[in-house]
Amino acid sequence: MITQTSRRSLLKAALIGAGAAVVLPPAARSEAAGFRHPGLLHTQADFDRMAAQVNAGAQPWKAGWDKLVANGRSRSTWTPRPLATVIRGGTGQNVGQMCVDVAAAYQNALRWKISGDKAHGDAATRILNAWSGTLRTLTGNADRFLAAGIQGWQWANVAEIMRGYPGFDFQRFASMLVKVFYPLNEQFLTKHNDACLSNYWANWDLCTIASVLAIGVLTDDGAKVSRAVEYFKHGAGNGSIMRAVPFLHPGGLGQWQESGRDQGHSSLGVGLMGVICEMAWNQGVDLYGYADNRFMKGAEYVAKYSLGHDVPFTTYKWENGRNCAPQQQTTISAAGRGMNDPVWALLYNHYVVRRGLDAPHISAYAERLAPEGGGGDYGGSKYDHLGFGTLTFTRNRPAGALPIGAVRTLRPVNLTGASVGERDGLGHLDSTAIAFTIVPGLAGEGYSFVGPDGRYLRHKNYRIRFDAPDGTDLFKRDATFRAAAGSTSGSVTLESVNYPDRVVRHRHRQLWLDRRQDTAAFRADSSFTAVP
Protein backbone atom coordinates (compact mmCIF):
# COMPACT_ATOMS: atom_id res chain seq x y z
CA MET A 1 0.00 0.00 0.00
CA ILE A 2 1.40 3.41 -1.00
CA THR A 3 0.83 6.03 1.68
CA GLN A 4 -0.14 9.63 0.97
CA THR A 5 3.30 10.79 2.13
CA SER A 6 5.18 8.36 -0.11
CA ARG A 7 2.84 9.15 -3.00
CA ARG A 8 3.70 12.83 -2.74
CA SER A 9 7.40 12.01 -2.56
CA LEU A 10 7.16 9.83 -5.65
CA LEU A 11 5.43 12.50 -7.72
CA LYS A 12 7.87 15.13 -6.54
CA ALA A 13 10.73 12.84 -7.58
CA ALA A 14 9.06 12.24 -10.93
CA LEU A 15 8.70 15.92 -11.66
CA ILE A 16 12.18 16.84 -10.50
CA GLY A 17 13.67 13.80 -12.21
CA ALA A 18 12.17 14.93 -15.50
CA GLY A 19 15.03 17.40 -15.69
CA ALA A 20 13.18 20.59 -16.67
CA ALA A 21 11.05 23.26 -15.14
CA VAL A 22 7.49 22.17 -14.56
CA VAL A 23 4.61 24.40 -15.63
CA LEU A 24 1.58 23.61 -13.53
CA PRO A 25 -1.75 24.08 -15.27
CA PRO A 26 -4.22 25.88 -12.99
CA ALA A 27 -6.45 22.83 -12.62
CA ALA A 28 -3.59 20.78 -11.19
CA ARG A 29 -2.00 23.23 -8.78
CA SER A 30 -4.20 22.50 -5.80
CA GLU A 31 -3.09 18.87 -5.78
CA ALA A 32 0.45 19.25 -7.01
CA ALA A 33 1.79 17.58 -3.85
CA GLY A 34 0.37 14.21 -4.93
CA PHE A 35 -1.27 12.39 -7.80
CA ARG A 36 -4.60 13.75 -8.87
CA HIS A 37 -7.50 11.34 -9.33
CA PRO A 38 -9.26 11.17 -11.68
CA GLY A 39 -6.28 12.57 -13.52
CA LEU A 40 -5.50 10.88 -16.80
CA LEU A 41 -7.36 12.10 -19.90
CA HIS A 42 -10.22 13.51 -17.80
CA THR A 43 -10.46 15.21 -14.41
CA GLN A 44 -13.56 15.59 -12.26
CA ALA A 45 -13.81 19.20 -13.42
CA ASP A 46 -13.93 17.90 -16.99
CA PHE A 47 -16.77 15.52 -16.13
CA ASP A 48 -18.65 18.31 -14.34
CA ARG A 49 -18.32 20.48 -17.45
CA MET A 50 -19.52 17.70 -19.74
CA ALA A 51 -22.54 16.92 -17.57
CA ALA A 52 -23.57 20.56 -17.20
CA GLN A 53 -23.33 21.26 -20.92
CA VAL A 54 -25.10 18.06 -22.00
CA ASN A 55 -27.89 18.60 -19.48
CA ALA A 56 -28.32 22.14 -20.78
CA GLY A 57 -28.49 20.88 -24.37
CA ALA A 58 -25.55 23.13 -25.25
CA GLN A 59 -23.65 22.61 -28.49
CA PRO A 60 -21.35 21.09 -29.49
CA TRP A 61 -21.40 18.95 -26.32
CA LYS A 62 -24.92 17.66 -27.02
CA ALA A 63 -23.90 16.61 -30.54
CA GLY A 64 -20.89 14.80 -29.06
CA TRP A 65 -23.13 13.10 -26.50
CA ASP A 66 -25.54 11.98 -29.21
CA LYS A 67 -22.59 10.50 -31.11
CA LEU A 68 -21.60 8.55 -27.99
CA VAL A 69 -25.12 7.26 -27.32
CA ALA A 70 -25.54 6.16 -30.94
CA ASN A 71 -22.37 4.04 -30.86
CA GLY A 72 -23.21 0.35 -30.43
CA ARG A 73 -20.42 -0.18 -27.91
CA SER A 74 -22.04 2.29 -25.51
CA ARG A 75 -24.90 -0.05 -24.55
CA SER A 76 -25.23 -0.93 -20.89
CA THR A 77 -26.11 -4.49 -21.94
CA TRP A 78 -22.66 -5.05 -23.43
CA THR A 79 -21.31 -8.53 -22.68
CA PRO A 80 -17.50 -8.77 -22.39
CA ARG A 81 -15.55 -11.60 -23.97
CA PRO A 82 -12.32 -11.78 -21.95
CA LEU A 83 -9.38 -13.92 -23.04
CA ALA A 84 -6.69 -15.62 -21.00
CA THR A 85 -4.17 -15.09 -23.81
CA VAL A 86 -4.29 -12.12 -26.20
CA ILE A 87 -2.32 -12.41 -29.43
CA ARG A 88 -1.41 -9.52 -31.68
CA GLY A 89 0.55 -10.39 -34.81
CA GLY A 90 1.16 -13.86 -36.20
CA THR A 91 -0.83 -17.07 -35.95
CA GLY A 92 -4.02 -16.98 -33.93
CA GLN A 93 -4.34 -13.19 -33.68
CA ASN A 94 -7.34 -12.31 -31.50
CA VAL A 95 -6.49 -8.84 -30.19
CA GLY A 96 -9.62 -7.35 -31.78
CA GLN A 97 -11.71 -8.95 -29.05
CA MET A 98 -9.86 -6.91 -26.43
CA CYS A 99 -9.94 -3.71 -28.50
CA VAL A 100 -13.73 -3.80 -28.74
CA ASP A 101 -14.17 -4.46 -25.02
CA VAL A 102 -11.86 -1.58 -24.09
CA ALA A 103 -13.97 0.75 -26.23
CA ALA A 104 -17.19 -0.55 -24.66
CA ALA A 105 -15.79 -0.11 -21.14
CA TYR A 106 -14.65 3.46 -21.84
CA GLN A 107 -17.89 4.49 -23.51
CA ASN A 108 -20.03 3.06 -20.71
CA ALA A 109 -17.76 4.74 -18.15
CA LEU A 110 -18.32 8.08 -19.92
CA ARG A 111 -22.07 7.59 -19.98
CA TRP A 112 -22.09 6.84 -16.26
CA LYS A 113 -19.92 9.82 -15.29
CA ILE A 114 -21.95 12.24 -17.39
CA SER A 115 -25.50 10.95 -16.86
CA GLY A 116 -25.18 9.21 -13.50
CA ASP A 117 -26.94 6.15 -14.96
CA LYS A 118 -25.81 3.25 -12.76
CA ALA A 119 -26.50 0.70 -15.49
CA HIS A 120 -23.57 2.09 -17.47
CA GLY A 121 -21.31 2.19 -14.43
CA ASP A 122 -22.17 -1.45 -13.79
CA ALA A 123 -21.44 -2.30 -17.42
CA ALA A 124 -17.99 -0.69 -17.33
CA THR A 125 -17.23 -2.48 -14.06
CA ARG A 126 -18.41 -5.80 -15.47
CA ILE A 127 -16.03 -5.48 -18.42
CA LEU A 128 -13.04 -4.44 -16.28
CA ASN A 129 -13.56 -7.22 -13.74
CA ALA A 130 -14.02 -9.84 -16.45
CA TRP A 131 -10.69 -8.98 -18.07
CA SER A 132 -8.67 -8.67 -14.87
CA GLY A 133 -10.03 -12.02 -13.73
CA THR A 134 -9.12 -13.75 -16.99
CA LEU A 135 -6.17 -12.20 -18.86
CA ARG A 136 -2.79 -13.72 -18.05
CA THR A 137 -0.66 -13.36 -21.18
CA LEU A 138 -0.16 -10.86 -24.00
CA THR A 139 1.88 -12.30 -26.86
CA GLY A 140 2.38 -12.48 -30.63
CA ASN A 141 5.09 -11.20 -32.94
CA ALA A 142 6.62 -7.71 -32.58
CA ASP A 143 3.10 -6.26 -32.77
CA ARG A 144 2.53 -7.47 -29.21
CA PHE A 145 4.34 -4.31 -28.11
CA LEU A 146 1.71 -2.23 -29.90
CA ALA A 147 -1.11 -4.00 -28.05
CA ALA A 148 0.70 -3.57 -24.73
CA GLY A 149 1.04 0.14 -25.47
CA ILE A 150 -2.26 1.12 -27.07
CA GLN A 151 -4.56 -1.02 -24.98
CA GLY A 152 -2.36 -0.46 -21.93
CA TRP A 153 -3.03 3.29 -21.81
CA GLN A 154 -6.67 2.79 -22.79
CA TRP A 155 -7.39 0.23 -20.06
CA ALA A 156 -5.67 2.44 -17.49
CA ASN A 157 -7.87 5.37 -18.45
CA VAL A 158 -11.06 3.36 -17.98
CA ALA A 159 -9.85 2.08 -14.61
CA GLU A 160 -9.02 5.65 -13.56
CA ILE A 161 -12.57 6.76 -14.35
CA MET A 162 -14.07 3.83 -12.45
CA ARG A 163 -11.74 4.09 -9.45
CA GLY A 164 -13.82 3.67 -6.28
CA TYR A 165 -16.95 2.40 -8.06
CA PRO A 166 -18.78 -0.21 -5.94
CA GLY A 167 -17.84 -3.70 -7.03
CA PHE A 168 -14.86 -2.70 -9.16
CA ASP A 169 -11.83 -4.78 -8.17
CA PHE A 170 -9.33 -1.98 -8.63
CA GLN A 171 -6.35 -3.76 -7.10
CA ARG A 172 -6.76 -6.81 -9.31
CA PHE A 173 -7.10 -4.67 -12.42
CA ALA A 174 -4.06 -2.56 -11.53
CA SER A 175 -2.11 -5.75 -10.90
CA MET A 176 -3.06 -7.03 -14.38
CA LEU A 177 -1.68 -3.86 -15.98
CA VAL A 178 1.53 -3.98 -13.96
CA LYS A 179 2.17 -7.69 -14.53
CA VAL A 180 0.93 -8.21 -18.10
CA PHE A 181 1.23 -4.86 -19.91
CA TYR A 182 3.98 -2.88 -18.20
CA PRO A 183 6.79 -5.48 -18.59
CA LEU A 184 6.30 -5.38 -22.37
CA ASN A 185 6.27 -1.58 -22.25
CA GLU A 186 9.56 -1.43 -20.40
CA GLN A 187 11.11 -4.18 -22.51
CA PHE A 188 10.36 -2.21 -25.67
CA LEU A 189 11.68 1.12 -24.40
CA THR A 190 14.85 -0.60 -23.19
CA LYS A 191 15.60 -3.01 -26.05
CA HIS A 192 13.32 -2.07 -28.97
CA ASN A 193 12.82 -5.78 -29.73
CA ASP A 194 16.61 -6.12 -30.13
CA ALA A 195 16.52 -4.00 -33.29
CA CYS A 196 18.25 -0.78 -34.27
CA LEU A 197 16.86 2.15 -32.28
CA SER A 198 15.73 3.89 -35.45
CA ASN A 199 14.05 0.75 -36.86
CA TYR A 200 10.70 1.39 -35.16
CA TRP A 201 8.53 4.33 -36.15
CA ALA A 202 7.48 7.01 -33.70
CA ASN A 203 4.08 5.51 -32.88
CA TRP A 204 5.70 2.38 -31.36
CA ASP A 205 7.50 4.48 -28.76
CA LEU A 206 4.56 6.81 -28.28
CA CYS A 207 1.97 4.16 -27.44
CA THR A 208 4.50 2.66 -25.04
CA ILE A 209 5.22 5.99 -23.33
CA ALA A 210 1.47 6.56 -23.00
CA SER A 211 1.00 3.19 -21.32
CA VAL A 212 3.87 3.68 -18.87
CA LEU A 213 2.59 7.13 -17.94
CA ALA A 214 -1.03 6.01 -17.55
CA ILE A 215 -0.14 2.95 -15.47
CA GLY A 216 2.17 5.10 -13.34
CA VAL A 217 -0.56 7.60 -12.52
CA LEU A 218 -3.17 4.89 -11.97
CA THR A 219 -0.95 3.08 -9.46
CA ASP A 220 0.59 6.19 -7.86
CA ASP A 221 4.03 5.12 -9.09
CA GLY A 222 6.23 8.18 -9.46
CA ALA A 223 9.11 6.20 -10.95
CA LYS A 224 6.96 5.17 -13.91
CA VAL A 225 5.71 8.72 -14.39
CA SER A 226 9.28 10.00 -14.35
CA ARG A 227 10.32 7.32 -16.82
CA ALA A 228 7.62 8.35 -19.29
CA VAL A 229 8.27 12.09 -18.97
CA GLU A 230 12.03 11.69 -19.30
CA TYR A 231 11.71 9.44 -22.35
CA PHE A 232 9.34 11.90 -24.03
CA LYS A 233 11.97 14.62 -23.62
CA HIS A 234 15.24 12.77 -24.11
CA GLY A 235 14.56 9.15 -25.13
CA ALA A 236 16.77 7.47 -27.72
CA GLY A 237 13.90 6.13 -29.86
CA ASN A 238 11.79 7.87 -32.47
CA GLY A 239 8.95 8.67 -30.06
CA SER A 240 10.92 11.27 -28.12
CA ILE A 241 9.84 14.75 -29.13
CA MET A 242 13.01 15.86 -30.94
CA ARG A 243 13.00 12.67 -33.03
CA ALA A 244 9.24 12.56 -33.60
CA VAL A 245 9.48 16.11 -34.99
CA PRO A 246 13.02 16.05 -36.44
CA PHE A 247 12.86 19.13 -38.70
CA LEU A 248 11.31 22.57 -38.33
CA HIS A 249 10.07 24.53 -41.34
CA PRO A 250 8.89 28.14 -41.78
CA GLY A 251 5.31 28.97 -40.88
CA GLY A 252 5.22 27.13 -37.58
CA LEU A 253 5.48 23.67 -39.18
CA GLY A 254 7.41 20.69 -37.80
CA GLN A 255 7.96 17.69 -40.09
CA TRP A 256 6.55 14.51 -38.52
CA GLN A 257 8.83 11.47 -38.37
CA GLU A 258 6.40 9.20 -40.24
CA SER A 259 5.35 11.72 -42.91
CA GLY A 260 7.42 9.97 -45.58
CA ARG A 261 5.80 6.67 -44.62
CA ASP A 262 2.08 7.49 -44.78
CA GLN A 263 -0.44 9.85 -43.24
CA GLY A 264 -2.43 7.23 -41.35
CA HIS A 265 0.52 6.45 -39.09
CA SER A 266 1.38 10.14 -38.85
CA SER A 267 -2.14 10.85 -37.60
CA LEU A 268 -1.85 7.92 -35.17
CA GLY A 269 1.36 9.36 -33.77
CA VAL A 270 -0.18 12.80 -33.34
CA GLY A 271 -3.10 11.25 -31.47
CA LEU A 272 -0.81 9.27 -29.18
CA MET A 273 1.37 12.26 -28.39
CA GLY A 274 -1.76 14.25 -27.59
CA VAL A 275 -2.82 11.57 -25.12
CA ILE A 276 0.60 11.68 -23.44
CA CYS A 277 0.55 15.46 -23.18
CA GLU A 278 -2.99 15.67 -21.79
CA MET A 279 -2.36 12.99 -19.14
CA ALA A 280 0.86 14.72 -18.09
CA TRP A 281 -0.89 18.12 -18.05
CA ASN A 282 -3.52 16.80 -15.67
CA GLN A 283 -0.72 15.80 -13.31
CA GLY A 284 0.98 19.20 -13.50
CA VAL A 285 3.60 18.56 -16.21
CA ASP A 286 3.51 20.64 -19.41
CA LEU A 287 4.74 18.48 -22.28
CA TYR A 288 2.49 20.28 -24.76
CA GLY A 289 4.69 23.36 -24.56
CA TYR A 290 8.02 21.56 -24.29
CA ALA A 291 10.74 22.73 -26.68
CA ASP A 292 8.81 25.82 -27.76
CA ASN A 293 5.55 23.98 -28.56
CA ARG A 294 7.35 21.56 -30.86
CA PHE A 295 4.45 19.11 -30.72
CA MET A 296 2.02 21.76 -31.93
CA LYS A 297 4.31 22.44 -34.89
CA GLY A 298 4.39 18.74 -35.76
CA ALA A 299 0.61 18.46 -35.51
CA GLU A 300 0.15 21.58 -37.66
CA TYR A 301 2.34 19.97 -40.33
CA VAL A 302 0.35 16.71 -40.36
CA ALA A 303 -2.98 18.56 -40.35
CA LYS A 304 -2.01 20.98 -43.10
CA TYR A 305 -0.93 18.23 -45.49
CA SER A 306 -3.95 16.02 -44.80
CA LEU A 307 -6.23 19.01 -45.38
CA GLY A 308 -4.91 19.15 -48.95
CA HIS A 309 -2.19 21.78 -48.70
CA ASP A 310 1.43 21.47 -49.76
CA VAL A 311 4.11 21.31 -47.08
CA PRO A 312 7.93 21.38 -47.27
CA PHE A 313 9.83 18.12 -46.78
CA THR A 314 13.41 17.51 -45.74
CA THR A 315 14.99 14.20 -46.74
CA TYR A 316 14.66 11.84 -43.80
CA LYS A 317 17.40 9.26 -43.20
CA TRP A 318 17.43 6.37 -40.74
CA GLU A 319 18.86 2.90 -40.15
CA ASN A 320 16.43 0.06 -40.74
CA GLY A 321 16.44 -3.60 -39.79
CA ARG A 322 18.60 -5.69 -37.55
CA ASN A 323 21.61 -5.12 -39.81
CA CYS A 324 21.08 -1.33 -39.55
CA ALA A 325 20.88 -0.82 -43.31
CA PRO A 326 20.65 2.91 -44.13
CA GLN A 327 17.37 4.10 -45.61
CA GLN A 328 16.01 7.47 -46.70
CA GLN A 329 12.77 9.14 -47.79
CA THR A 330 12.98 12.11 -50.13
CA THR A 331 9.29 13.03 -50.45
CA ILE A 332 6.22 13.11 -48.27
CA SER A 333 3.82 10.20 -48.77
CA ALA A 334 0.28 10.80 -50.01
CA ALA A 335 -0.85 7.38 -48.74
CA GLY A 336 -3.67 7.77 -46.22
CA ARG A 337 -3.93 11.50 -46.81
CA GLY A 338 -7.09 12.93 -45.26
CA MET A 339 -7.39 10.34 -42.48
CA ASN A 340 -10.19 11.26 -40.10
CA ASP A 341 -8.82 9.92 -36.84
CA PRO A 342 -10.67 11.46 -33.86
CA VAL A 343 -7.64 13.19 -32.35
CA TRP A 344 -7.96 16.85 -33.28
CA ALA A 345 -10.51 18.18 -30.75
CA LEU A 346 -8.02 17.50 -27.95
CA LEU A 347 -5.26 19.48 -29.63
CA TYR A 348 -7.50 22.36 -30.67
CA ASN A 349 -8.91 22.76 -27.18
CA HIS A 350 -5.47 22.80 -25.60
CA TYR A 351 -3.46 24.96 -27.97
CA VAL A 352 -6.14 27.34 -29.22
CA VAL A 353 -8.74 27.47 -26.44
CA ARG A 354 -6.79 26.70 -23.28
CA ARG A 355 -3.54 28.43 -24.28
CA GLY A 356 -4.75 31.02 -26.79
CA LEU A 357 -2.21 30.06 -29.47
CA ASP A 358 -2.70 30.25 -33.22
CA ALA A 359 -3.01 26.79 -34.83
CA PRO A 360 -5.06 27.25 -38.02
CA HIS A 361 -4.68 23.74 -39.44
CA ILE A 362 -5.38 21.97 -36.15
CA SER A 363 -8.42 24.24 -35.84
CA ALA A 364 -9.61 23.40 -39.35
CA TYR A 365 -9.27 19.65 -38.77
CA ALA A 366 -11.15 19.82 -35.47
CA GLU A 367 -13.95 21.71 -37.19
CA ARG A 368 -14.00 19.20 -40.05
CA LEU A 369 -14.49 16.21 -37.73
CA ALA A 370 -16.87 17.70 -35.18
CA PRO A 371 -18.61 16.01 -33.53
CA GLU A 372 -15.93 13.34 -33.12
CA GLY A 373 -17.01 9.74 -32.75
CA GLY A 374 -15.06 6.89 -31.23
CA GLY A 375 -14.51 3.13 -31.27
CA GLY A 376 -15.70 1.56 -34.51
CA ASP A 377 -16.86 4.83 -36.07
CA TYR A 378 -13.84 5.17 -38.37
CA GLY A 379 -12.06 3.08 -40.95
CA GLY A 380 -8.51 1.81 -40.68
CA SER A 381 -7.45 0.93 -37.15
CA LYS A 382 -10.85 1.55 -35.64
CA TYR A 383 -9.84 1.25 -32.00
CA ASP A 384 -6.44 2.95 -31.79
CA HIS A 385 -8.14 6.07 -30.34
CA LEU A 386 -10.80 6.34 -27.65
CA GLY A 387 -12.35 9.30 -29.48
CA PHE A 388 -15.39 11.44 -28.57
CA GLY A 389 -13.17 14.49 -28.19
CA THR A 390 -15.94 16.98 -29.05
CA LEU A 391 -17.82 15.81 -25.96
CA THR A 392 -14.89 15.33 -23.63
CA PHE A 393 -12.41 18.10 -24.51
CA THR A 394 -14.46 21.05 -25.77
CA ARG A 395 -14.00 24.16 -23.64
CA ASN A 396 -15.43 27.63 -23.99
CA ARG A 397 -12.81 30.09 -25.14
CA PRO A 398 -12.54 32.87 -22.56
CA ALA A 399 -14.08 36.17 -23.62
CA GLY A 400 -11.34 38.49 -24.78
CA ALA A 401 -8.80 35.74 -25.41
CA LEU A 402 -6.25 36.48 -28.12
CA PRO A 403 -4.11 33.96 -30.07
CA ILE A 404 -0.53 34.05 -28.77
CA GLY A 405 1.98 33.95 -31.62
CA ALA A 406 -0.52 35.02 -34.26
CA VAL A 407 0.11 37.91 -36.63
CA ARG A 408 -2.93 40.19 -36.57
CA THR A 409 -4.07 43.68 -37.47
CA LEU A 410 -6.27 45.58 -35.03
CA ARG A 411 -9.44 47.09 -36.44
CA PRO A 412 -11.97 49.31 -34.65
CA VAL A 413 -15.47 47.89 -34.67
CA ASN A 414 -17.12 51.18 -35.66
CA LEU A 415 -14.85 52.50 -38.46
CA THR A 416 -15.07 50.38 -41.60
CA GLY A 417 -11.79 49.97 -43.47
CA ALA A 418 -9.63 51.50 -40.73
CA SER A 419 -6.85 49.66 -38.90
CA VAL A 420 -4.33 50.54 -36.24
CA GLY A 421 -1.37 52.18 -37.92
CA GLU A 422 1.22 54.87 -37.20
CA ARG A 423 1.83 58.55 -37.86
CA ASP A 424 5.07 60.09 -36.60
CA GLY A 425 5.52 57.28 -34.10
CA LEU A 426 2.02 57.68 -32.66
CA GLY A 427 -0.95 55.33 -32.88
CA HIS A 428 -3.41 56.36 -35.56
CA LEU A 429 -6.25 54.72 -37.47
CA ASP A 430 -5.17 54.40 -41.08
CA SER A 431 -6.13 52.27 -44.05
CA THR A 432 -2.56 50.92 -44.01
CA ALA A 433 -2.49 48.38 -41.21
CA ILE A 434 0.42 47.34 -39.02
CA ALA A 435 0.72 43.56 -38.70
CA PHE A 436 1.31 42.89 -34.99
CA THR A 437 2.61 39.67 -33.54
CA ILE A 438 0.63 38.98 -30.37
CA VAL A 439 3.01 37.86 -27.61
CA PRO A 440 2.67 37.17 -23.88
CA GLY A 441 2.60 40.45 -21.97
CA LEU A 442 6.05 41.85 -21.18
CA ALA A 443 4.89 42.54 -17.61
CA GLY A 444 4.14 38.86 -17.02
CA GLU A 445 0.42 38.92 -17.76
CA GLY A 446 -1.93 39.85 -20.56
CA TYR A 447 -0.66 40.61 -24.05
CA SER A 448 1.88 42.77 -25.84
CA PHE A 449 1.83 43.75 -29.52
CA VAL A 450 5.06 43.94 -31.47
CA GLY A 451 5.34 45.28 -35.01
CA PRO A 452 7.51 43.86 -37.81
CA ASP A 453 10.32 46.30 -36.95
CA GLY A 454 10.47 45.18 -33.31
CA ARG A 455 8.73 48.22 -31.85
CA TYR A 456 5.90 47.69 -29.37
CA LEU A 457 2.50 49.27 -29.00
CA ARG A 458 2.68 51.14 -25.67
CA HIS A 459 1.26 54.19 -23.95
CA LYS A 460 3.12 57.27 -22.73
CA ASN A 461 1.44 60.34 -21.29
CA TYR A 462 -1.84 58.55 -22.12
CA ARG A 463 -1.04 58.56 -25.84
CA ILE A 464 -0.61 55.28 -27.73
CA ARG A 465 2.71 55.15 -29.55
CA PHE A 466 5.29 52.76 -31.04
CA ASP A 467 8.63 52.43 -29.27
CA ALA A 468 11.57 50.03 -29.15
CA PRO A 469 11.91 48.26 -25.81
CA ASP A 470 14.38 49.79 -23.38
CA GLY A 471 14.43 46.94 -20.85
CA THR A 472 12.85 48.93 -18.02
CA ASP A 473 9.96 47.69 -15.92
CA LEU A 474 8.06 50.85 -16.79
CA PHE A 475 8.27 50.11 -20.51
CA LYS A 476 7.17 46.52 -19.94
CA ARG A 477 4.08 47.69 -18.06
CA ASP A 478 3.32 50.45 -20.55
CA ALA A 479 3.42 47.85 -23.34
CA THR A 480 1.21 45.27 -21.61
CA PHE A 481 -2.56 45.14 -21.93
CA ARG A 482 -5.26 42.92 -20.52
CA ALA A 483 -7.96 41.84 -22.99
CA ALA A 484 -11.66 41.72 -22.14
CA ALA A 485 -14.77 41.18 -24.22
CA GLY A 486 -15.58 44.17 -26.44
CA SER A 487 -18.85 45.66 -27.56
CA THR A 488 -19.36 43.17 -30.41
CA SER A 489 -18.89 39.42 -30.69
CA GLY A 490 -15.21 38.54 -31.14
CA SER A 491 -13.94 42.02 -30.28
CA VAL A 492 -11.79 43.00 -27.32
CA THR A 493 -11.03 46.03 -25.19
CA LEU A 494 -7.38 46.56 -24.23
CA GLU A 495 -6.87 47.67 -20.64
CA SER A 496 -3.54 49.00 -19.37
CA VAL A 497 -2.00 46.86 -16.61
CA ASN A 498 -0.67 49.94 -14.81
CA TYR A 499 -3.81 52.04 -15.32
CA PRO A 500 -6.59 49.44 -15.02
CA ASP A 501 -9.29 52.14 -15.19
CA ARG A 502 -8.06 53.16 -18.66
CA VAL A 503 -8.41 51.40 -22.02
CA VAL A 504 -7.17 51.99 -25.58
CA ARG A 505 -9.69 54.18 -27.41
CA HIS A 506 -9.77 56.00 -30.71
CA ARG A 507 -10.94 59.62 -30.98
CA HIS A 508 -10.49 61.73 -34.09
CA ARG A 509 -8.61 58.68 -35.46
CA GLN A 510 -5.91 59.09 -32.81
CA LEU A 511 -5.30 56.34 -30.23
CA TRP A 512 -5.39 57.30 -26.55
CA LEU A 513 -5.44 55.59 -23.19
CA ASP A 514 -8.71 56.98 -21.86
CA ARG A 515 -10.59 56.52 -18.62
CA ARG A 516 -13.55 54.19 -19.02
CA GLN A 517 -16.98 55.68 -19.64
CA ASP A 518 -20.22 53.76 -19.30
CA THR A 519 -21.69 54.70 -22.65
CA ALA A 520 -22.40 52.72 -25.80
CA ALA A 521 -20.35 55.17 -27.86
CA PHE A 522 -17.29 54.81 -25.64
CA ARG A 523 -17.54 51.02 -25.63
CA ALA A 524 -17.62 51.03 -29.43
CA ASP A 525 -14.68 53.45 -29.65
CA SER A 526 -12.63 51.17 -27.38
CA SER A 527 -13.42 47.83 -29.05
CA PHE A 528 -11.13 46.23 -31.62
CA THR A 529 -11.01 42.98 -33.56
CA ALA A 530 -7.77 41.10 -34.19
CA VAL A 531 -7.95 40.18 -37.87
CA PRO A 532 -5.59 37.85 -39.79
Helices and strands as residue ranges (DSSP letters): H 4-17, H 26-29, H 44-55, H 61-70, G 72-74, E 85-87, H 95-115, H 118-132, E 137-139, H 144-162, H 170-176, I 177-181, H 182-191, G 192-194, G 197-199, H 202-218, H 222-234, H 241-244, E 247-249, E 253-255, H 263-281, H 290-306, E 316-320, E 325-329, H 344-348, I 349-354, H 360-369, H 389-393, E 407-412, E 419-423, E 426-430, E 436-440, E 447-450, E 456-460, E 463-467, H 473-478, E 481-485, E 492-496, E 502-507, E 510-515, H 520-525, E 528-531
